[in-house]
């Protein structure tokens, strides 16, 4: 078989919807354990409006500050009740059910240590785990996996979902990559020809391609069902989010598959027409959580999913029916391992003198503390390692414990 020299190694690996960064499934036997924990990180790029996603309807200043973006416990814009003070956006009925079942919770008024409002820098800080921007060589989740490899090498391989692995999953630890197909899949004959070619000429690439094709077979086994089958990529759209979650869940559910995964959903920059746009995006996120619950099966009971964003949005509505770049937002937690039915918040208030710089929800919880607590409770990584290697220079943000059910 003759292969055109214009076909790069990256493009060959992408055939059939597989994006692989020289990674592999672990093949070693897993040690017997009562728990087999998993952690899924979903990054919402564009800055989620936490005041709309989880509305503080009990705050006396909320309705006036939010204007036409305000939700209500009753009426046409009725939110889903959580705890009497906070209510959930109506586009998230699955999360509301999980919350009532004690398998989901919220951390509100949370932010990284970043206080500017650049998406690029904010996302770098969010995913790199460093205190400031400019660190893009590795992500905190990959470093956490790397720190755990010496003790649990067969159980903590990472998975990055998307055409390119999210920064949070890049780094020294091997990580499998998988992307939902955006083109018709390559036929079995072509795949075999490529494997034969690279087995003789580039064994490392051949092994990576073989692992990637195996991953794609698992992620799409049994086909894609319902509306999810209509999706072709588009991880900023509801079907695309559900498709990505469905494939990731199948990979995480395999006995010797990855145990830690990262996904990134785009499109959360709601400068205009926020009511309609946010309803669509949150519906997709809610559907993705349902796909994880269904696809993980028995493994769901030991799983924690955390949903994070680079920063929040302004408390007040702007002139185009949206909100601008802000500071604090929310983090969603879901999964059988989560200690649920709680909104964890030190509520700062929404009066002008309580807002950050007079415009944003003020942060009262460090997101690094939330993430440290999840890693510590799920996998037992020490506070020292978390503060020095996973989230460098973060000793002032201790792990928030108790997010995982005992």
Protein Blocks (a to p, Z undefined) as FASTA:
>chain_A
ZZdfklcfklmmmgghiacehiaddfbdcdddfbdcdddddddehiaafklmpccfkbmk
lmmmnmmmpccfedjklccdfeomaccdfklmmlmmmmmnopaccdehiacfbfbfcfkl
mmmmmmnopabehiakbcfklmmmmmmmmmmmmlmcccdedjbdcfklgcjbdcdddddd
fbdcddfklmmmmmmmmmmmommlmmmmmmmmmmmmmmmggiaehjllmpggjilbfklm
mmmmmmmmmmmmpmklcfbdcdddehiacfboklmmmmmmmmmmmmmmmmmmmmnmmmmm
mpccddddfbdcdfbdcfkopacddfbdcdddedjkbcghiacdddebjafklpghhlac
cdfbdfklmmmmmmmmmnopafklmmmmmmghilmmccdehkacZZ
